[in-house]
Amino acid sequence: MTASAIPGLAPQAAAAVAQLKPAHFELERIIRPNILSLAPYRCARDDYQSGILLDANENSLGHSLPGASQASGSGSNGAGAGAASLTASPAAAAAIDALGLNRYPDPSLFGVKPTLARLRGLPSEDHVMLGVGSDEVLDLLQRITCRPGQDKIMICPPTYGMYSVCAAVNDVQVVKVPLKTAGGDFGLDVPQILKTLASTPDIRLLFLCSPGNPTGTLLPLDAVREILEFPDWSGLVVVDEAYIDFAEEELRLGKRAEQPSATSLLSEYKNVVVTQTLSKAFGLAAIRLGICYGSPALIQIINNTKAPYNISVPTAHLASLALSPEGLDLMRSNVRLLMENRDELIAGLKQLQCTGEILGANDANFVLVQVLDKARADGGRPSGERAEMCYKRMAEERGLVVRNRSKELGCAGCLRITVGTKEENAKCLELMAELLG
């Protein structure tokens, strides 16, 4: 089967994909045959979105919400705040009614996909797929390419844990080529990656996290290009960019010279996939919207495979507001403030005698810091026990929660601290000084 024969793929899109490099890569060879032959499921709303709709067995009487919307869950108590409050103004109730929640989602999804394509400089929404968070996208990529019990993926630890979780669910083996951890560098070991790919042809996907989690280090696109052009392997490179908006803002401010996002590679390569999210910089973790950017052929195959109506109307509506010009301005303003707070947090951590190196390149909205077994001036060394003690006591006794990453490769004695408000960061520094002495 050629790209032009992929069910649902327009001929002009197939022709555009055929012009991309590298020549050694053929998408059809790494997609499971049963997935490649899937025809897209035709939803009721694919054909008609308005009129008297008696085609989808929806509830024609409307939703059962009691004329009110859930109060916001923001605040110091997190998602649980306001959970018992169901009062709202008539205007809020009218806004809910206007969403038509008793109907299945319109496939246009408030124009989110074409808006995302323009934002990332892509020619059309044919390059965009939406998922229930990035995790659905990561799982789908493994499902469409990896034969259970036969094929493999590659990861570069320390990295995001869901790659391995999805692999376990899909009965896929995991091959590991660690990042270069010496000195907290966390760069790609490209020669070892290429050597392993060449010797292990049943690796279908290589997952690269950029900026990394928990490393915070942006991966250079030159290294990604070298892998994409490697002729002795014919799999897909998946670049997970959950935190990319922080590096993008540095580029916009002139603090970075080169384009940080691998979406810029999609105009050249057909063997690269990029995942992003609205959970981080956009502050919309609760709506669970993940994004996959790829060639139109790959996007069509994923859309053929995903569940129908996977993106809800409230999610799409809120995403469309966040992606409006006003929403983008607010996101970028918040990102700049978080970057300032990040710099202040790093400076504060360096002043503590109980902390060691700040690892990684700090290209995201968190900091990876070593906790020492004794004062830095007394020759303290990273201590997983002290990191665990600080983590647990701050959470259980003082109500401030960070993540203990001391068991991750290259992260001995490390806590990962999300950048908060100035007041939250100051409290974190105060508690660390008090508990670690």
Secondary structure in CASP SS format (residue, H / E / C, confidence):
PFRMAT SS
TARGET T0000
AUTHOR 0000-0000-0000
METHOD secondary structure of the structure
MODEL  1
M C 1.00
T C 1.00
A H 1.00
S H 1.00
A H 1.00
I C 1.00
P C 1.00
G C 1.00
L C 1.00
A C 1.00
P H 1.00
Q H 1.00
A H 1.00
A H 1.00
A H 1.00
A H 1.00
V H 1.00
A H 1.00
Q C 1.00
L C 1.00
K E 1.00
P C 1.00
A C 1.00
H C 1.00
F C 1.00
E C 1.00
L H 1.00
E H 1.00
R H 1.00
I H 1.00
I C 1.00
R C 1.00
P H 1.00
N H 1.00
I H 1.00
L H 1.00
S C 1.00
L C 1.00
A C 1.00
P C 1.00
Y C 1.00
R C 1.00
C C 1.00
A H 1.00
R H 1.00
D H 1.00
D H 1.00
Y C 1.00
Q C 1.00
S C 1.00
G C 1.00
I C 1.00
L C 1.00
L C 1.00
D C 1.00
A C 1.00
N C 1.00
E C 1.00
N C 1.00
S C 1.00
L C 1.00
G C 1.00
H C 1.00
S C 1.00
L C 1.00
P C 1.00
G C 1.00
A C 1.00
S C 1.00
Q C 1.00
A C 1.00
S C 1.00
G C 1.00
S C 1.00
G C 1.00
S C 1.00
N C 1.00
G H 1.00
A H 1.00
G H 1.00
A C 1.00
G C 1.00
A C 1.00
A C 1.00
S C 1.00
L C 1.00
T C 1.00
A C 1.00
S C 1.00
P H 1.00
A H 1.00
A H 1.00
A H 1.00
A H 1.00
A H 1.00
I H 1.00
D H 1.00
A H 1.00
L C 1.00
G C 1.00
L C 1.00
N C 1.00
R C 1.00
Y C 1.00
P C 1.00
D C 1.00
P C 1.00
S C 1.00
L H 1.00
F H 1.00
G H 1.00
V H 1.00
K H 1.00
P H 1.00
T H 1.00
L H 1.00
A H 1.00
R H 1.00
L H 1.00
R C 1.00
G C 1.00
L C 1.00
P C 1.00
S C 1.00
E H 1.00
D H 1.00
H H 1.00
V E 1.00
M E 1.00
L E 1.00
G E 1.00
V E 1.00
G H 1.00
S H 1.00
D H 1.00
E H 1.00
V H 1.00
L H 1.00
D H 1.00
L H 1.00
L H 1.00
Q H 1.00
R H 1.00
I H 1.00
T H 1.00
C C 1.00
R C 1.00
P C 1.00
G C 1.00
Q C 1.00
D C 1.00
K E 1.00
I E 1.00
M E 1.00
I E 1.00
C C 1.00
P C 1.00
P C 1.00
T C 1.00
Y C 1.00
G C 1.00
M H 1.00
Y H 1.00
S H 1.00
V H 1.00
C H 1.00
A H 1.00
A H 1.00
V H 1.00
N C 1.00
D C 1.00
V C 1.00
Q E 1.00
V E 1.00
V E 1.00
K E 1.00
V C 1.00
P C 1.00
L C 1.00
K E 1.00
T C 1.00
A H 1.00
G H 1.00
G H 1.00
D C 1.00
F C 1.00
G E 1.00
L C 1.00
D C 1.00
V H 1.00
P H 1.00
Q H 1.00
I H 1.00
L H 1.00
K H 1.00
T H 1.00
L H 1.00
A H 1.00
S H 1.00
T C 1.00
P C 1.00
D C 1.00
I E 1.00
R E 1.00
L E 1.00
L E 1.00
F E 1.00
L E 1.00
C E 1.00
S C 1.00
P C 1.00
G C 1.00
N C 1.00
P C 1.00
T C 1.00
G C 1.00
T C 1.00
L C 1.00
L C 1.00
P C 1.00
L H 1.00
D H 1.00
A H 1.00
V H 1.00
R H 1.00
E H 1.00
I H 1.00
L H 1.00
E C 1.00
F C 1.00
P C 1.00
D C 1.00
W C 1.00
S C 1.00
G C 1.00
L E 1.00
V E 1.00
V E 1.00
V E 1.00
D E 1.00
E C 1.00
A C 1.00
Y C 1.00
I H 1.00
D H 1.00
F H 1.00
A H 1.00
E H 1.00
E H 1.00
E H 1.00
L H 1.00
R H 1.00
L C 1.00
G C 1.00
K C 1.00
R C 1.00
A C 1.00
E C 1.00
Q C 1.00
P C 1.00
S C 1.00
A H 1.00
T H 1.00
S H 1.00
L H 1.00
L C 1.00
S C 1.00
E C 1.00
Y E 1.00
K C 1.00
N C 1.00
V E 1.00
V E 1.00
V E 1.00
T E 1.00
Q E 1.00
T E 1.00
L C 1.00
S C 1.00
K C 1.00
A C 1.00
F C 1.00
G C 1.00
L C 1.00
A H 1.00
A H 1.00
I H 1.00
R C 1.00
L E 1.00
G E 1.00
I E 1.00
C E 1.00
Y E 1.00
G C 1.00
S C 1.00
P H 1.00
A H 1.00
L H 1.00
I H 1.00
Q H 1.00
I H 1.00
I H 1.00
N H 1.00
N H 1.00
T H 1.00
K C 1.00
A C 1.00
P C 1.00
Y C 1.00
N C 1.00
I C 1.00
S C 1.00
V H 1.00
P H 1.00
T H 1.00
A H 1.00
H H 1.00
L H 1.00
A H 1.00
S H 1.00
L H 1.00
A H 1.00
L C 1.00
S C 1.00
P H 1.00
E H 1.00
G H 1.00
L H 1.00
D H 1.00
L H 1.00
M H 1.00
R H 1.00
S H 1.00
N H 1.00
V H 1.00
R H 1.00
L H 1.00
L H 1.00
M H 1.00
E H 1.00
N H 1.00
R H 1.00
D H 1.00
E H 1.00
L H 1.00
I H 1.00
A H 1.00
G H 1.00
L H 1.00
K H 1.00
Q H 1.00
L C 1.00
Q C 1.00
C C 1.00
T E 1.00
G E 1.00
E E 1.00
I E 1.00
L E 1.00
G C 1.00
A C 1.00
N C 1.00
D C 1.00
A C 1.00
N C 1.00
F E 1.00
V E 1.00
L E 1.00
V E 1.00
Q E 1.00
V E 1.00
L E 1.00
D C 1.00
K C 1.00
A C 1.00
R H 1.00
A H 1.00
D H 1.00
G C 1.00
G C 1.00
R C 1.00
P E 1.00
S C 1.00
G H 1.00
E H 1.00
R H 1.00
A H 1.00
E H 1.00
M H 1.00
C H 1.00
Y H 1.00
K H 1.00
R H 1.00
M H 1.00
A H 1.00
E H 1.00
E H 1.00
R H 1.00
G C 1.00
L C 1.00
V C 1.00
V C 1.00
R E 1.00
N E 1.00
R C 1.00
S C 1.00
K C 1.00
E C 1.00
L C 1.00
G C 1.00
C C 1.00
A C 1.00
G C 1.00
C E 1.00
L E 1.00
R E 1.00
I E 1.00
T E 1.00
V C 1.00
G C 1.00
T C 1.00
K H 1.00
E H 1.00
E H 1.00
N H 1.00
A H 1.00
K H 1.00
C H 1.00
L H 1.00
E H 1.00
L H 1.00
M H 1.00
A H 1.00
E H 1.00
L H 1.00
L H 1.00
G C 1.00
END
